[in-house]
Amino acid sequence: MKAVDFQSLREAVEYLKANKQERGGHVYEPMPFAEFNGLRVSSNAGQHRKAWELIRTDILATHDSIGGDEGPMDNLIVLDVGANMGFYTFSAALEGARVLAYEPQPVYSAVARAIIAEKDSMSRKVWWQDKPFDDGLSGLDASAAFLLSTFNWMADGGRRMDEAMQELTSICHIAPVMYFEQGWNKGKNCLRTKAGQDQFDACVEVGRDAGYKDFLLLGDIRVWGYSRPLIRCSR
Ligand SMILES: C[S@@+](CC[C@H](N)C(=O)[O-])C[C@H]1O[C@@H](n2cnc3c(N)ncnc32)[C@H](O)[C@@H]1O
């Protein structure tokens, strides 16, 4: 895909206003910066904020001593796979976390890079990779991974399941905790649950195959008119 570059965050937002990235809106996610306030979110802004609040609360409750001068997550290292424009990446970075983010869609990545270039501290906090996650990453020791509405895309709706499972196994080696949510059974790029299997059990099966051992339901997120479980997987 062609690389895209913006000279400023203002130029990026003007581009999004003129070139909707989603069928139902300008952007997929509600971005945590005032510059994006006039843009329409195609998914469900309130549910994204709810998901972040569930993840944030869980991180702060389960990670000791991560707070520091730059916020309550100052000593947290996050791997965000399928970061989109960075709603979760920047939400964590604004709390002080350092985030390694992977996003192959060139416009999303260019917007994120414009944010990183202009916003105080973001260039120290966020390492943005304009590419798909691959299992070649080694030596990184992250505190947590975010895999939110992305695994089904990595698996290309099931057509690339073996490669995606290999990548997920590598995420499990990198991060002892993974926050996991995705769509099942709806749309051509979703994965399918087995007959009689509920979404939570389907997520657990995928997480277990990757090497995670404990699973906790944090809450349900309603996107596109139906609920999805948001799960914490632990090694
Ligand atoms: C439905 S969006 C979810 C975005 C965000 N994680 C969230 O929950 O709001 C899925 C994102 O994953 C990205 N993606 C697809 N395949 C990927 C891959 N192999 N590695 C990393 N990101 C990928 C897409 O470009 C898209 O931005």
PDBQT file of the ligand as one rigid body, heavy atoms in Angstrom, charges set to zero:
ROOT
HETATM    1  C1  LIG A 301     -11.246  -3.319  13.535  1.00  0.00    +0.000 C 
HETATM    2  S1  LIG A 301      -9.740  -2.451  13.667  1.00  0.00    +0.000 S 
HETATM    3  C2  LIG A 301      -9.483  -2.402  15.409  1.00  0.00    +0.000 C 
HETATM    4  C3  LIG A 301      -8.653  -1.258  15.863  1.00  0.00    +0.000 C 
HETATM    5  C4  LIG A 301      -8.399  -1.136  17.356  1.00  0.00    +0.000 C 
HETATM    6  N1  LIG A 301      -7.549  -2.180  17.861  1.00  0.00    +0.000 N 
HETATM    7  C5  LIG A 301      -9.692  -1.086  18.113  1.00  0.00    +0.000 C 
HETATM    8  O1  LIG A 301     -10.076  -2.045  18.771  1.00  0.00    +0.000 OA
HETATM    9  O2  LIG A 301     -10.359  -0.062  18.050  1.00  0.00    +0.000 OA
HETATM   10  C6  LIG A 301      -8.530  -3.653  13.150  1.00  0.00    +0.000 C 
HETATM   11  C7  LIG A 301      -7.204  -3.041  12.817  1.00  0.00    +0.000 C 
HETATM   12  O3  LIG A 301      -6.229  -4.061  12.647  1.00  0.00    +0.000 OA
HETATM   13  C8  LIG A 301      -5.388  -3.709  11.542  1.00  0.00    +0.000 C 
HETATM   14  N2  LIG A 301      -4.744  -4.943  11.084  1.00  0.00    +0.000 N 
HETATM   15  C9  LIG A 301      -5.220  -5.859  10.215  1.00  0.00    +0.000 A 
HETATM   16  N3  LIG A 301      -4.324  -6.867  10.072  1.00  0.00    +0.000 NA
HETATM   17  C10 LIG A 301      -3.280  -6.596  10.881  1.00  0.00    +0.000 A 
HETATM   18  C11 LIG A 301      -2.045  -7.241  11.172  1.00  0.00    +0.000 A 
HETATM   19  N4  LIG A 301      -1.704  -8.403  10.591  1.00  0.00    +0.000 N 
HETATM   20  N5  LIG A 301      -1.192  -6.667  12.054  1.00  0.00    +0.000 NA
HETATM   21  C12 LIG A 301      -1.513  -5.506  12.647  1.00  0.00    +0.000 A 
HETATM   22  N6  LIG A 301      -2.678  -4.835  12.399  1.00  0.00    +0.000 NA
HETATM   23  C13 LIG A 301      -3.544  -5.372  11.540  1.00  0.00    +0.000 A 
HETATM   24  C14 LIG A 301      -6.356  -3.044  10.576  1.00  0.00    +0.000 C 
HETATM   25  O4  LIG A 301      -5.693  -2.242   9.616  1.00  0.00    +0.000 OA
HETATM   26  C15 LIG A 301      -7.247  -2.250  11.528  1.00  0.00    +0.000 C 
HETATM   27  O5  LIG A 301      -6.767  -0.954  11.775  1.00  0.00    +0.000 OA
ENDROOT
TORSDOF 0
